[in-house]
Amino acid sequence: MMDLEPRGIDAWVGVGPRYPWGGLYGGQIVAQALRAAANTVDPRFRPQSLHAYFIRLGDHTQPIRFEVDRVRDGGSFVTRAVVARQSMGAILNMSASFQVAEAGVEVQAATLPEGVPAAADIPSEGWSSIFDRRIAPPAVRGRVDGWLQVRAPIGEDPVLQACALAYLSDDLPTDAVISLHPERVDPEQFHTRFFNASLDHAIWFHRPFDAAQWMAQSFTCLGLMGSRGLSLGHVFTEAGVHVATVNQEVLIREIRRDR
């Protein structure tokens, strides 16, 4: 999925499978957009952060064209802008920053919440052949904890590792937002009454990691504002090292039956 085909100057084409709900998975588009951006960056620079807006629902039957704009090449930071397009128009707009590794102070303040069971103690709830997920029993309303890993080894390429984490990072934020909704009683009934979609997505990459190993993700919904909910998450290795931070805003809208 990460082997994008070059199509002209600073443009690549990718494809994706059909997912259980139909259409494309947002994490896939973000991951491929990051890969396309990295194709224009010197390997000395590693992914530092990305900020993406989901514009339209993707179509799995069509290829996706990723167009990269080389916004700035600096001595320690590089900035890129990416637009993902299909026949209906843009489906994602993303900016990404890359940084040369620098020595500096190392202080970790974020910690994995106490009481989260180990991955080995939680049954698998995977819905994709690409990654496995194990969701911990709910501990606090509005918070979702889980373990995720890609199923195949990735190697040491920091770009591919970041792409893998980008793919995984779109899975749990919506669950945290939905779990805080006052109408969240019966999951099946909720999804027949309400429509949800990711609006925007941000990731900050802090430290090296291996996405083929279990990584804990803990997301908390910071609040519901009208039709939107904001989710904040931290990603940890099994040893408790904080490797990334993720933010996502989610749209939750009651389905209108009179249309």
N, C-alpha and C positions, 0 to 999 in steps of 0.2 A: 504494500500500500504506500510505502514511503519512496518507492522508486518512481519519481515523477519523470515524465517524458518532456524534454526541451522542445519548445515551440516558438522560435524566434528569439529576439533579444529580451532577456530578463522575463521570460514567460515559460511556464511549465503546465503540463496537463496531467491530472490524476483521475482516478476512479475510486468508487467505493461500493461495498455490497449493499443490498437491501436489508434494513434492520427490522426487527419484529414489529415495530409500529408503522413501518412504511417510511419512505424517504431516507434521508441521510442522518447520521449522528453528528452533532455539533463538534464533539471532541475530535472526530476524524478530520473535519474541515480545518479546525484550528491547527492540528498537528501537521497537516499537509501544507498549510500556509506558512507555518514556521520553517518547515523543510525548504520550501521555495525561497523564502527570505535568506536562509542560511546558504543557499547555493550561490549567492552573490557576495558572500562575506569571506574574508581571509580566515583560514582555520584557526589562527591565533585568537580570534574572538569567539567567546562562548555565549550562549543565550543568557541574557540577564533578566528580561521581562517581556511580556506581551500584553496588549490590550485589544480585544476584538469585539465587534458588534455583529450579531446575527441578524441578517436583513430579511432573508426569505428562506423558506423550507427548501432544502436541496432535493434534487431528483436523482435517484440511484441509477436510472436508465441513461443518464447523460454524463459525458465527461465534464470535469471541472477545470477551468482555465485559471491559473494563478498568475497575476500580473504584478511584478515587483517594481517599486520605485526606490531608487537609491537616494534616500533623503539626505544623508550625511555620512561621510567617512572621516572620523576623527582619529586622534592618536591612541585613545584608550576606549572610546565608545563609537559604535556604528549604529545608525538608525535606518530602518527600512519600513516601507508601507506596502501592504499587499491587499489586492482586491481579488476575491474569488468569484468567478462568473460562470453562469450557465445560460441557456438560451433565453430564459425569462429575465435575465439581468444579473446584477450583483447579488450574491447570497451571503457574503461575509466581507467585512472591511477590518483590517488588522494593522496595527503598528507594532514593531518589534525592535528591541534594543539588544545589542551584543557588546560584551566588554572583555578586554584582555584581563586575565587573572592577575590580581594584585595582592600583595601581602598587606595585612592589616590586623586590627584587633578582632578577636573572635569571642563573642559573648552570645549565648543562647538564652533567651527569656521564655520563649514558648515551650510548653511541655505537653506531652500526650496526656489527656485526662486520665485520672486514676480509675481503675476498675474496668478498663477496656480489655476484654478477653484476648488471648493470643489467637493468631490466625488459625492455628491447628485445632483450637477448641470451638470453632464456629463452622457450621456447614456451608458448603459452597452454594451461591445463588447466581451463578454466572448466566448471562444471557447472550454472550458473544464468544465465538471461538478464538478471539484475539486475546482476551484477558479473563482472569478469574476474579471474583469478588466475594467477600465474606462479610456480611453486615452483622454488627453486634446487636444484641437485644436493646431496645430503647432504654436509655438511662435517664435522660432529661428531655422534656418536651421541647421541640425546636432544635434538637441536636441529633446528628446522625454520625456514628463512628463505624468505620469499616476498614478492611484490609484489601488491597488490590495489587495485582501484579500481572504483567504481560506473560503469556504462556511460553514464548520462545526467547532464547538468549538474544541479546542485542549487540553485545560487544562493548568496547570502550569509547566509542564515538560520543562525545558529549552532546552533539546535536541530535543524534538519534535517541539518546536517553531523554533529552528534553522533549522531543516529539512524542515519545511514549508516555511521558508524564502528562503532556498536554492532552493526549487521547484519553487517559484515565480520569483526568480532572473534571470532566463534564458529567460524570455519572452521579455523584452524591449531592451536589448543591441543591438540586430541585427537591430531593427527598427531605432535606432539612427544612426548606421553606414550606413544603406541603404539611410536614408534621406539626407546624405551628398554627396552621389554619384552623379556625374554630369549627369548621364543618368537617374536619378530618376525623370521622368516626369509623366508617366502613370503607376501606381502601377502594373496593370495586365500585361502591356507590359514589364515592368522591369523583372518580375518573369518568363516570357517566354523566356527572353534573358539571364538571369543571374542565376547561382546557388549560394546558400549561405549556410554556415554551421558554427557552433560554433567550434573554435579551442581549446581555453583554457579559464578557468574561475576561478576567485578568489573572495573570500568573507572574509571580516573582520567584526566580530560581536563586536559591541561597548557597547551596553546597552540593558537591557531587553525590550521586546516588546510582543505584542499579535498579531500574524499573522491572527487571525480571525477578527481583527478590520482593518479598512481601513489604509493602509500605502502608502504614496506617494513615488514614485520612479522617480528620475530625472536622465536621462542618456544623456551624451554628447559625440559625436564622436570626439576624439582627432586628427584624421587624417586618411587618406587613404594612404597606402604604398604598391604599386604594387597590389597584389591580397588580401591584408589584411587591415582591419580597426580596430582601437582600441577604445573601448567604456568605459567610466568611469561613474559610477553611485553612487548616495547617496540615502539612504532609510530613511524616516522620519515617525514618528507617526503623527496623525492628529493635535497634539499639537505642532508639529514642532521639536520634539526631534530626533536627528540624531542617529539612532540605528545600521546602518551598511553601509559599503562601498563595492561596487562591481566593478570588472574589467573584461572585456571580450574582446578577440580578435576574429574577425569574418572573415571568408574566403568569398570573393565575386569573382566569376570567370565566365566569359562569357561562355555560353554553346556552345560547338563546334558541328556543324551539320554534319561534315564530318566523324564522327566515326560510 
